[in-house]
Amino acid sequence: MIDIPGTPGTLTGLVLRISQCVFAAGSISYMVTSGGFFSFTAFCYLIAAMGLQVIWSFGLAILDTFALVRKKTLLSPVLVSLFVVGDWVTSTLSLAGASSSAGITVLYFGDLGSCSFEAECWKYQLSVALAFLCWITIAVSSLTTLWLLASA
Amino acid sequence: MIDIPGTPGTLTGLVLRISQCVFAAGSISYMVTSGGFFSFTAFCYLIAAMGLQVIWSFGLAILDTFALVRKKTLLSPVLVSLFVVGDWVTSTLSLAGASSSAGITVLYFGDLGSCSFEAECWKYQLSVALAFLCWITIAVSSLTTLWLLASA
């Protein structure tokens, strides 16, 4: 199997996983610390999607670290298939969560004139922005793993 | 190149492209015929994303028909690369459009108790549902073309 940046079990792969964790955790923390998130279904869904992303990416970060330390590869077809399915499910859920929450924040910030939740407003926006950043990193991973599987 | 269902230039590929066109056009028509869509940024974005999808899928449907009639294949690496990029861009935009609009419809139907736009309400919902169906068909195409490219 050819070695593409972001390949599981490599340093770039580990960096991708860690950035996914950081962005997803950041998105959750800003959303959760804003008081009124639970009255919006889209925001609750965003937290769930980002929570799943943190769990998935943290698990794979540990696996990458193990592979790097023990100098093993993680490129058996079964493992790569697992990565493809997990990356694909989480990247789809992350994009859907970020987009639906973006629809709400644009509605309140743009369409309805201004956000009437004062202090919470920028937290919503920052949470959505971090969710999109998280999606970009997981999209890179899902493309990389699918390419590895198909070219095996 | 191996022949996967949905491969460009085959009958299943043509059926996929036509269903993408039908779902996207349906989504646009329900949204456009509902009076108040232009006051929601997310709905306007959905129409734009579905419009791009109709153009892309209609073009490829014509290409598939041409290939079937002339018994030619559309599997040169350059062509498949073009399909991959186009399918990926439109599928990402379609999912983002459908999700952001879903966030709005769930907000009005669920969070705020009931949709206060009477006759328009079910049109918004139907438009969003058709957009998600469109995304499913374009996601199949984008996975197929990426697999073809990587396994070439």
Interface residues (C-beta under 8 A of the other chain):
Chain A: S39 F40 T41 A42 T92 L95 A96 G97 A98 S99 S100 S101 A102 G103 I104 V106 L107 G110 D111 A139 L143 L146 W147 L149 A150 S151
Chain B: S39 F40 T41 A42 T92 L95 A96 G97 A98 S99 S100 S101 A102 G103 I104 V106 L107 G110 D111 A139 L143 L146 W147 L149 A150 S151
